[in-house]
């Protein structure tokens, strides 16, 4: 049971950091800053960040539900 909790918390922290990466890059404070706006890969860049945000959000929801279920004793 302790192993499941550890893995679920690790997944939750990774998902939160994925959202952090999204926020940092959308604010323009990432490695490329504003230089990406002048290149040809803007479309791919934005859609990759959106996909990262959606995936991270769903992972947070699933991790939270998993922790909630483990807390209530409903491990599956």
C-alpha positions in Angstrom: 0.0 0.0 0.0 2.8 2.4 0.8 4.4 1.7 -2.6 1.1 2.8 -4.4 1.0 6.0 -2.4 4.6 6.8 -3.2 4.1 6.2 -6.9 0.8 8.3 -6.9 2.5 11.2 -5.1 5.4 11.0 -7.6 3.0 11.1 -10.5 1.1 14.1 -8.9 4.4 16.1 -8.4 5.4 15.3 -12.0 2.1 16.6 -13.3 2.3 19.7 -11.3 5.8 20.4 -12.6 4.4 19.8 -16.1 1.9 22.6 -15.6 4.7 24.7 -14.2 6.7 24.3 -17.4 3.6 25.3 -19.4 3.1 28.5 -17.3 6.8 29.5 -17.5 7.0 29.1 -21.2 3.6 30.8 -21.9 4.8 33.8 -19.9 7.9 34.1 -22.1 10.4 33.4 -19.3 11.6 30.1 -20.8 14.8 29.3 -22.5 13.8 30.9 -25.8 11.9 33.9 -24.4 10.3 35.9 -27.2 12.6 34.5 -30.0 10.1 31.7 -30.8 7.6 34.3 -32.1 10.0 35.2 -35.0 10.6 31.6 -36.1 8.7 29.1 -38.2 7.9 26.7 -35.5 5.4 28.8 -33.6 2.4 26.6 -34.4 4.1 23.4 -33.3 5.5 25.1 -30.2 2.1 26.4 -29.0 0.3 23.1 -29.7 3.0 21.1 -27.9 2.5 23.4 -24.8 -1.2 23.0 -25.0 -0.9 19.2 -25.2 1.5 19.3 -22.2 -1.0 21.4 -20.2 -4.0 19.1 -21.0 -2.0 15.9 -20.2 -0.7 17.4 -17.0 -4.2 18.5 -16.0 -5.7 15.0 -16.6 -2.7 13.4 -14.7 -3.3 15.7 -11.7 -7.0 14.8 -11.7 -6.3 11.0 -11.9 -3.5 11.2 -9.3 -5.8 13.1 -6.9 -8.6 10.5 -7.4 -6.1 7.7 -6.8 -4.9 9.3 -3.6 -8.4 9.9 -2.5 -9.3 6.2 -3.2 -6.2 4.9 -1.4 -7.1 7.1 1.6 -10.6 5.7 1.7 -9.3 2.1 1.3 -10.7 1.6 -2.2 -7.5 0.6 -4.0 -8.1 -0.9 -7.4 
